[in-house]
Amino acid sequence: MFPEPARLRRLKLTKHTMVRDEIEAELERLHADSFGWALSCCARNRSEAEEVLQMVYLKVLDGSARFKGRASFQTWLFGVIRRTALHQRRTFAVRNRLRGLLLMQPIHVDEKRPDALFDGDVRSQHIGQCLTRLSSRQREVLQLVYYHEMTIEQAANVMNISLGSARTHYARGKANLAYMLKEAEGER
């Protein structure tokens, strides 16, 4: 599938050795979820998400991002995706400042999101709209827990924050989401 230098045939892990073929198989298995998470990290910008995911795959396969077995492979991979997306965003912001351009462009939210499971389901649409109004940390932890079926601890590892902070964002996010949904149902 990919050319393989001799030094990359095996990646050393703390508990065991993971063969490159195993890594490729895990990347393929998690591709759909990884792309969904990359979209979330890139403010639903599809081309940016594709670029970030490509960069992540290259980092993983060339060994510059190493899985050390401290968490599940998915948790580790989502953390790499998040950090890569943040790095890309910072790089873009610095380039814009240097060019003297506006720092932030309006974020276009695609109406056909993958998390809107049922097009006709009004509640799903309200949930999606309300999620976009949450703070980024609250939205990220809720997406990781509900859409990617992670524990709060795994979400904290992906987001690179403490478990207590993740729990706080999770609780506040749920409360804010419930309040916004109640408001939306009252408007109907």
Phi, psi and omega in degrees: 000307179237147175297145188232108174294153184301323183289346182258005183299325179226136175256127182285133177239163181291323184259327181202175179256131180255122181286149181305322178299323178293320179296314179299319179296319178294319178297318178294318181296323184264007187302312182299313178295321180296318179294319177300319179290321178298321176300317179296320181288339183252026177053041176064020177273105187300314183294322177294320179296319178297319180295315179298315181296321177298316179298319179297314180300319178296317178301316182293315185283333178269358174090001179286339170245117186247130175279119184254005175079011180283338179221181177290159181300319181296316180299314179299314182298317179296325176295318178296318179299313182297314181294323178294318178297319178296319179298316179298318180296317178297317179300316179298317181296318179295316178300319180294320178297316181296324180278350180079018180273169174299141185286318185239132174264152176299138181277124177269120178262118180291128182291337181259064180287150177292339181277354173274089190294324183235114184303321183276352184280108183296321181297320178298321179294319178295319180298314179300317179294319180292323178300322181292341180271349178286162174295158184300319180294317179297315180297316181298314183293321178294319178295318180295319182287313186273314185277329183251007173052045176261160171280167178296324178297316178295320178298320177299318178297317180297316184279352180060045176231168180288159179298319179298319178294319179297319178297319179296312179297323179296311182295314180294321179297316178298316181296314179296319179296316179298318179296314181295322179293321178297318177298314182296322179290329178290333180282340183288000000 
